[in-house]
Amino acid sequence: MGFKEWIIPQEKHFFALLDQQADVVLEGAEALLDMTKDFTNVAQKRDKIKEIEHKGDDLVHTIAEELNKTFVTPIDHDDMSKLASRMDDILDYVEAAAHRMWAYQVKTMPPEMIKLTECVLSSVKEVNCAVKDLKNFKHKNEIIQHCIEINRWENVGDDITHEAVAKLFKGSDVVELIKLKEIYEHLEMATDKCEDVADVIKDIFIKNS
C-alpha cells in the first residue's frame, strides 16, 4: 500500500465491514426468532446461531486488525472499535439465549418469550438501518429516528420481561422459573445492547457535527 492509500480514509472499506457485521447480527436475531416460533430441531438451530456468532467474532477481529494498520479512518478509531464491540455484544446475548433454550431443555416455548424475541429482532432491524446510514451523514434525521426506535424497543423489552417474570413467580415449578427467568434476562439484555449501539452512534454524530 502506497502512502496516498495509507493516509486517505478508506471509507468504503470500513463502512462495508460495519455493514457486514450489522447484517450478521440481523441474521442471528432472525434465526433466534425462527427457533422460538418453531421450537423443533432445537439442537440444529442452536448450532446455526452459534455459527452466526462465530462469523460475528471473525468480523470484529477483522475490524480490529484493519484499525490497527490504518492511520486515518472515516470515524474515530475508538468509536469504530466500540461500535463493532457493542454489535458483537448483541449477538453474544442472542447466542447465549439460544444456547440456554437448548441446554436447559425447555419443553414448551412460552408466548411471552416469542414476543420478547420479536422485540429483539425489531430492535436489531433498527440497529441494522442506523449502522448502514452512517456512511452518509446527510441521513441524520433517519439515523436519529432509528435510535429513538431502538430506545422504544428497549422499553418494550423491559415491560415484556417484567410481566413474564412476574407470571413465572405465580407458578409452582421453581426449577422452571429459574431456567426461564435467566433466558428472559438474556433476551432483555440483547435489547439493552441494541440501546448501547444507539448511544455510540449518537456520540459519533456529536463528534462529527
C-alpha positions in Angstrom: 0.0 0.0 0.0 1.4 3.4 -1.0 1.5 6.5 1.2 -1.5 8.0 -0.6 -3.7 4.9 0.0 -2.5 4.8 3.6 -3.3 8.3 4.5 -6.6 8.7 2.7 -9.6 7.4 4.8 -10.8 4.1 3.4 -14.4 5.0 4.0 -16.0 2.4 1.8 -13.8 -0.4 3.2 -14.6 0.3 6.9 -18.3 1.1 6.3 -18.6 -2.2 4.3 -17.1 -4.1 7.3 -19.6 -2.4 9.7 -22.5 -3.2 7.3 -21.4 -6.8 7.1 -21.4 -7.0 10.9 -24.8 -5.4 11.2 -26.1 -8.0 8.7 -24.7 -10.8 10.7 -26.3 -9.5 13.9 -29.6 -9.3 12.0 -29.1 -12.9 10.7 -28.6 -14.1 14.3 -31.8 -12.3 15.6 -33.8 -13.7 12.7 -32.5 -17.3 13.4 -33.4 -16.9 17.1 -37.0 -15.9 16.2 -37.3 -18.8 13.9 -36.1 -21.1 16.7 -38.6 -19.8 19.2 -41.6 -19.7 16.8 -40.9 -23.2 15.6 -39.4 -24.9 18.6 -38.3 -28.1 16.8 -34.8 -29.4 15.9 -33.6 -27.2 18.7 -30.0 -28.5 18.7 -29.6 -27.8 14.9 -31.0 -24.3 15.3 -28.8 -23.6 18.3 -25.8 -24.8 16.2 -26.7 -22.5 13.3 -26.9 -19.5 15.7 -23.5 -20.5 17.1 -22.1 -20.4 13.6 -23.5 -17.0 13.0 -22.0 -15.8 16.3 -18.6 -17.1 15.1 -19.0 -15.1 11.9 -19.6 -12.0 14.0 -16.5 -12.7 16.1 -14.4 -13.0 12.9 -15.7 -9.6 11.7 -14.8 -8.0 15.0 -11.3 -9.3 14.7 -11.0 -8.2 11.1 -12.2 -4.7 12.0 -9.7 -4.5 14.9 -6.8 -5.6 12.6 -7.8 -3.0 10.0 -8.0 -0.3 12.6 -4.5 -1.2 13.9 -2.9 -0.8 10.5 -4.8 2.3 9.3 -3.8 5.8 10.3 -6.9 7.7 9.2 -10.4 6.3 9.4 -13.8 7.9 8.4 -14.9 7.5 12.1 -12.7 7.9 15.1 -10.7 4.7 15.9 -12.2 4.3 19.3 -15.8 4.9 18.2 -15.5 2.4 15.4 -14.0 -0.2 17.7 -16.7 0.5 20.3 -19.4 0.2 17.6 -18.1 -3.2 16.4 -17.8 -4.4 20.0 -21.3 -3.3 21.0 -22.9 -5.0 18.0 -21.0 -8.2 18.9 -22.5 -7.9 22.4 -26.0 -8.1 20.9 -25.0 -11.3 19.1 -23.4 -12.8 22.2 -26.7 -12.5 24.1 -28.7 -13.8 21.2 -26.4 -16.9 21.1 -26.5 -17.2 24.9 -30.3 -17.2 25.0 -30.4 -19.8 22.2 -27.8 -22.0 24.0 -29.8 -21.9 27.2 -33.1 -22.8 25.4 -31.3 -26.0 24.3 -29.1 -26.7 27.4 -31.9 -26.2 29.8 -34.2 -28.5 27.8 -37.0 -26.1 27.6 -40.1 -28.2 26.6 -42.6 -25.5 25.6 -41.8 -22.1 24.3 -43.9 -19.5 26.3 -45.7 -17.0 24.2 -44.1 -14.1 26.2 -40.6 -15.4 25.1 -41.6 -15.4 21.5 -42.9 -11.9 22.0 -39.7 -10.8 23.6 -37.7 -12.4 20.7 -39.8 -10.4 18.2 -38.9 -7.3 20.2 -35.2 -8.2 20.0 -35.5 -8.6 16.2 -37.3 -5.3 15.8 -34.6 -3.5 17.7 -31.9 -5.3 15.7 -33.5 -4.2 12.5 -33.3 -0.6 13.6 -29.6 -1.1 14.5 -29.0 -2.5 11.1 -30.6 0.5 9.4 -28.8 3.0 11.6 -25.4 1.5 11.0 -25.9 1.4 7.3 -27.0 5.0 7.3 -23.7 6.1 9.0 -21.9 6.2 5.7 -24.0 9.3 4.8 -24.3 11.9 7.5 -27.0 13.6 5.4 -29.2 10.9 6.8 -29.0 12.4 10.2 -32.8 12.6 10.7 -33.2 9.0 9.7 -30.5 7.8 12.0 -31.9 9.7 14.9 -35.3 8.2 14.3 -33.7 4.7 14.3 -32.1 5.5 17.6 -35.4 6.6 19.0 -37.0 3.4 17.9 -34.2 1.3 19.5 -34.8 3.1 22.8 -38.5 2.5 22.5 -38.0 -1.2 21.8 -35.7 -1.5 24.8 -38.5 -0.1 27.0 -41.0 -2.6 25.4 -38.5 -5.4 26.1 -38.3 -4.3 29.8 -42.1 -4.4 30.1 -42.4 -7.8 28.5 -39.7 -9.2 30.7 -41.2 -7.8 33.9 -44.6 -9.2 33.1 -43.2 -12.6 32.0 -41.1 -13.0 35.2 -44.0 -11.9 37.4 -46.1 -14.6 35.7 -43.3 -17.2 36.4 -43.4 -16.4 40.1 -47.1 -17.3 40.2 -46.3 -20.9 39.3 -45.1 -23.7 41.5 -42.2 -25.1 39.5 -39.1 -23.5 40.9 -36.6 -25.1 38.6 -38.6 -24.0 35.5 -38.8 -20.5 37.0 -35.0 -20.3 37.3 -34.4 -21.6 33.8 -36.9 -19.4 32.0 -36.1 -16.3 34.1 -32.4 -16.5 33.0 -33.4 -16.8 29.3 -35.7 -13.8 29.6 -32.9 -11.8 31.1 -30.5 -12.7 28.3 -33.1 -11.7 25.7 -33.8 -8.4 27.6 -30.0 -7.8 27.7 -29.9 -8.1 23.9 -32.3 -5.1 23.7 -30.1 -3.3 26.2 -27.1 -3.9 24.0 -29.0 -2.5 21.0 -29.5 0.7 23.0 -25.8 0.7 23.7 -25.2 0.7 19.9 -27.6 3.6 19.6 -25.7 5.5 22.2 -22.4 5.0 20.3 -24.0 6.2 17.1 -25.3 9.3 18.8 -21.8 10.0 20.2 -20.4 9.6 16.7 -22.9 12.2 15.4 -22.0 14.7 18.2 -18.3 14.4 17.3 -18.8 14.8 13.6 -21.5 17.5 13.6 
